[in-house]
């Protein structure tokens, strides 16, 4: 077939369908020419190779008359192959369109995808002339109707948010109440069974592990493993194919719409810090072949090599305006066309690293904060990477919440019994003000969690003293060493009823700590049902029963306990305040918004090196306007001791009394009144009490 290629327009990047055909536009500052390659419907045969006829600035473009949605294509970029200068052009390698919304096929781990001859003595300095088209996915021209704008329906207040972190496949692959055709798919995540479970837990936002198109790392495939988590992105606009269900790409949009109808927001874990192309030894799939020196940060004076602040081989260069534009266009696409409500930015420190170092007001963050499309959506930073000065907890701008690993470690250490951890726990219970209370930030800025995808599950924190990652085939050298876990004397599962009871109580204590803390709670999917990963604390390559949730062994009592904790938190605004609490006196009643006491009712001695238990009284912030529920008071007892402890209660208002709200020892039912001036806490436990109605 003869095609008519005309100049077209550089205005919009990607493949844009119009009445007469398709406009193609792609960025490359250093290419000498770019070919558009068309393929047969099965993607196996290249049917045409057409040079893009125009270059406007750094945008190469052309319009192809008569082409329709569904056409498969890719690019070949001409230019210097000079790795020592940062250029790795090789027109023998078919390249994906960075802006493609749909991908056809998958990547095959074949030497032809490398821009160099791996067997050559000079390795990546050599040049490989094999055609890679048979081994790489093709881009697809999308029908604009597939991506009609979705009006964002939800905007839950941060202080009312409960996040549930989940993997699309792992959540439903073994769920007996999800139809087999929907298990492991976008549709399955938003199935009736899952939504009912989330409603019971009081979840307001689902945070999904990466769903941008990604590829399996070659080194994993060589070990018969795969990239399960998905932190290996190749396409920032295309939903990952492996989670497609009966409705393919529409399944993602319908998932979002079903969640919205259920009152649940959708947050995506996004990876804009690196790509799947890896270091100088990696494949040429897209960005490397289009313009390596623009898309990636290269070492100064050694442009053959990549800056590796991410630990994955390369670092995306967000200081380049067109690379920054790509990321911003991607974010807007997922909000406007796919309907998502927020993003969790993987290794967010990398995104803010300028030439002079990390800058929370650097180019990417400035662009993000001023964008009207992205205003008001939820933004979450993972505030660290492995680069210089990479740990930046509490240093992002007020628009962001941040994963608080210090909270995770402190709660684990406290209940494990580590020295001096009680003092640190006090700070974490109040939203980690030392890290976050600056620049107008709010207490919800701290995303509190006990466990996340990366590390032990909550059940495994109480079952294993050491990691057991042998299945990863890295000699058990991968994953965290500092897990702050406790096996209660037996490594792994136990038949001892006393040990199992102690483990479950520890889990309840940690969960209660989470739901009674100021900040934004995040629950790892499966922790509410006692899910284990068999001691694997780095299941990134385990697409199997190790990482999938085992619903057949679900702990129904634990799920009911979590649901009760969530309901209790929702009922009491004192537990989910947006302002930090500093023991300020409230003008309305002269009472402090925070009081710390010992079990004897006297002020707490924070200097006690043996401090292991404490009491916390919470009232609504002294700085907040008076509200109808501002007299809400919660008294929380944290007892780490093994023996029962007598605790003096604060005086209740005249004619009223305290009643049990939470008791992790399961000794007293919620709502039980306490008519005495004290209460006995049975062993290691948390008891939360609230003021009951007038007698």
Secondary structure, DSSP 4 states (H G I P E B T S, - for coil): ----EE---SSS-EEEEETTEEEEEEE-SS-SEEEEEEE-TTS-SEEEEEE--EEETTEEEEEEET--TT-EEEEEEES-EEGGGTEE--TTS-B--TT-SEEES-----GGGSSS-TTSTTGGGS------GGGS-EEEPPPGGGG----------GGG-EEEEE-HHHHHTT-TTS-TTTTTSHHHHTSHHHHHHHHHHT--EEEESP-EEE---HHHHTTT----S---EEEEEEEPGGG--TTTTHHHHHHHHHHHHTT-EEEEEE--S--TT-STTS--SSHHHHHHHHHB-EETTEEEEE--TTSSS--B-TTSHHHHHHHHHHHHHHHHTT---EEEETTHHHHTEETTEE-TTSHHHHHHHH-TTTTTSEEEE----SSTT---TT-S-TTEEEE-HHHHHHHHHHHHT-TTHHHHHHHHHBT-HHHH-STT--GGGEEEES--SSS--HHHHTT-SS---GGGSSTT--S-S------TTSSS----HHHHHHHHHHHHHHHHHHHTSBSEEEEETTGGGT---TT-S-GGG--STTTS--GGG--HHHHHHHHHHHHHHHH-GGGS-SS----PBPTTT--BSEEEE-TTSSBP-TT-TT---EEEEEES-TTSPP-TTTT-EEEEEEE--SS-EEEEPPPPPTT--EEEEEETTS-S-TT-EE-SSEEEE-SSEEEEEEE----
